[in-house]
């Protein structure tokens, strides 16, 4: 499989049809069909259901989309544009204003507000309880200090504290699943 085949495959996914992909790529529909056919032969799997040339993805096709998402950055950057491959796949689904906007992180102020409100309720169970499972790996005094500094406004530790709460939840869920014989 080469990048040309992958680009053509992703164009068919994005456009929802072989003819739409051909138009978007500036190729003929038979040329796109040939590329997809060679790719399917090479992989030994059908990538698209074929009713009327507008079929959805097979399981192998879905796996190939997931594979494309995990490619190294050198395959996802083209002409200095980051996330090139991701943007190409998303073109048919997202407005141009979203595709071209600057990268933004998770809405930190919303998370911190939720986190502050939750701390007064049951988050203490996770962060201050001496029987918390995370303390098999972490120093309880360090966690307590992070929480105190955050509450007093001395430091903004909400990302770290949020990660610790998620870790504790994961450990509790995993322990519960293992104690019930779930793998």
ROMI-967112 format. One line per field, with one value per residue (C-alpha): x, y, z; residue in one letter; chain; residue number from 1. Coordinates in steps of 0.1 Angstrom, whole numbers, always signed. Layout:
N
xx = X	...
yy = Y	...
zz = Z	...
aa = a	...
ch = A	...
i = NUM	...
This chain:
183
xx = +0	+13	+3	-15	-37	-44	-53	-76	-93	-97	-112	-138	-146	-148	-169	-191	-187	-162	-174	-173	-138	-128	-142	-124	-91	-93	-94	-119	-142	-126	-91	-104	-120	-88	-68	-93	-94	-56	-56	-82	-62	-31	-48	-69	-100	-129	-129	-164	-198	-207	-245	-247	-212	-224	-219	-204	-172	-166	-149	-116	-123	-130	-98	-79	-94	-83	-48	-46	-54	-24	+1	+32	+32	+54	+24	+0	+19	+19	+34	+38	+1	-4	-30	-33	-46	-71	-84	-87	-109	-130	-136	-170	-182	-170	-174	-143	-141	-135	-111	-89	-91	-61	-57	-74	-72	-99	-121	-99	-121	-152	-132	-118	-153	-167	-137	-140	-177	-171	-143	-168	-188	-172	-138	-123	-131	-107	-79	-78	-90	-60	-75	-75	-59	-37	-17	-2	+18	+17	+27	-6	+11	+21	-15	-28	-4	-14	-50	-43	-23	-51	-78	-59	-52	-15	-12	-35	-33	-67	-52	-31	-59	-84	-59	-56	-93	-96	-67	-85	-117	-99	-82	-115	-133	-104	-102	-140	-139	-110	-127	-157	-136	-139	-108
yy = +0	+34	+69	+74	+44	+56	+91	+77	+54	+83	+104	+78	+76	+114	+119	+89	+76	+66	+93	+120	+110	+111	+146	+158	+143	+155	+119	+97	+73	+43	+54	+57	+22	+8	+22	+9	-25	-28	-18	-44	-70	-61	-63	-93	-76	-57	-22	-10	-27	-23	-18	+9	+22	+42	+14	+19	+6	-30	-39	-40	-5	+8	-7	+10	+44	+38	+28	+61	+80	+64	+71	+91	+128	+127	+112	+137	+169	+181	+214	+225	+219	+198	+171	+171	+136	+141	+173	+155	+128	+154	+177	+162	+163	+195	+232	+249	+273	+243	+226	+257	+271	+271	+242	+247	+226	+212	+240	+244	+268	+245	+215	+236	+249	+214	+201	+228	+221	+183	+187	+198	+166	+132	+140	+140	+103	+98	+123	+122	+87	+67	+35	+50	+25	+51	+53	+19	+40	+75	+93	+104	+134	+147	+143	+161	+189	+193	+195	+221	+243	+242	+250	+279	+294	+290	+267	+257	+219	+210	+191	+169	+165	+156	+130	+115	+112	+95	+72	+63	+56	+34	+15	+10	-2	-25	-40	-45	-62	-84	-94	-105	-126	-101	-99
zz = +0	-9	+1	-33	-26	+9	-2	-29	-3	+21	-6	-13	+24	+27	-5	+1	-35	-61	-85	-58	-49	-85	-89	-57	-68	-104	-117	-135	-117	-134	-123	-87	-90	-103	-74	-48	-66	-65	-28	-20	-39	-21	+13	+4	+18	+5	+19	+8	+5	-31	-36	-63	-56	-26	+0	+34	+48	+56	+89	+69	+56	+91	+103	+74	+84	+120	+107	+87	+119	+137	+109	+119	+116	+85	+67	+81	+73	+38	+26	+62	+70	+101	+104	+66	+63	+92	+76	+42	+57	+76	+47	+38	+74	+90	+79	+65	+94	+118	+95	+92	+127	+150	+173	+206	+238	+259	+275	+306	+324	+321	+334	+363	+372	+372	+391	+418	+423	+424	+450	+476	+470	+465	+450	+485	+485	+456	+466	+504	+513	+526	+510	+475	+451	+435	+467	+458	+433	+446	+478	+496	+511	+477	+464	+495	+490	+453	+464	+492	+468	+443	+467	+482	+448	+452	+422	+393	+397	+382	+353	+375	+401	+374	+360	+395	+399	+365	+375	+407	+389	+364	+392	+410	+379	+369	+404	+405	+370	+381	+413	+393	+368	+340	+318
aa = x	x	x	x	x	x	x	x	x	x	x	x	x	x	x	x	x	x	x	x	x	x	x	x	x	x	x	x	x	x	x	x	x	x	x	x	x	x	x	x	x	x	x	x	x	x	x	x	x	x	x	x	x	x	x	x	x	x	x	x	x	x	x	x	x	x	x	x	x	x	x	x	x	x	x	x	x	x	x	x	x	x	x	x	x	x	x	x	x	x	x	x	x	x	x	x	x	x	x	x	x	x	x	x	x	x	x	x	x	x	x	x	x	x	x	x	x	x	x	x	x	x	x	x	x	x	x	x	x	x	x	x	x	x	x	x	x	x	x	x	x	x	x	x	x	x	x	x	x	x	x	x	x	x	x	x	x	x	x	x	x	x	x	x	x	x	x	x	x	x	x	x	x	x	x	x	x	x	x	x	x	x	x
ch = A	A	A	A	A	A	A	A	A	A	A	A	A	A	A	A	A	A	A	A	A	A	A	A	A	A	A	A	A	A	A	A	A	A	A	A	A	A	A	A	A	A	A	A	A	A	A	A	A	A	A	A	A	A	A	A	A	A	A	A	A	A	A	A	A	A	A	A	A	A	A	A	A	A	A	A	A	A	A	A	A	A	A	A	A	A	A	A	A	A	A	A	A	A	A	A	A	A	A	A	A	A	A	A	A	A	A	A	A	A	A	A	A	A	A	A	A	A	A	A	A	A	A	A	A	A	A	A	A	A	A	A	A	A	A	A	A	A	A	A	A	A	A	A	A	A	A	A	A	A	A	A	A	A	A	A	A	A	A	A	A	A	A	A	A	A	A	A	A	A	A	A	A	A	A	A	A	A	A	A	A	A	A
i = 1	2	3	4	5	6	7	8	9	10	11	12	13	14	15	16	17	18	19	20	21	22	23	24	25	26	27	28	29	30	31	32	33	34	35	36	37	38	39	40	41	42	43	44	45	46	47	48	49	50	51	52	53	54	55	56	57	58	59	60	61	62	63	64	65	66	67	68	69	70	71	72	73	74	75	76	77	78	79	80	81	82	83	84	85	86	87	88	89	90	91	92	93	94	95	96	97	98	99	100	101	102	103	104	105	106	107	108	109	110	111	112	113	114	115	116	117	118	119	120	121	122	123	124	125	126	127	128	129	130	131	132	133	134	135	136	137	138	139	140	141	142	143	144	145	146	147	148	149	150	151	152	153	154	155	156	157	158	159	160	161	162	163	164	165	166	167	168	169	170	171	172	173	174	175	176	177	178	179	180	181	182	183
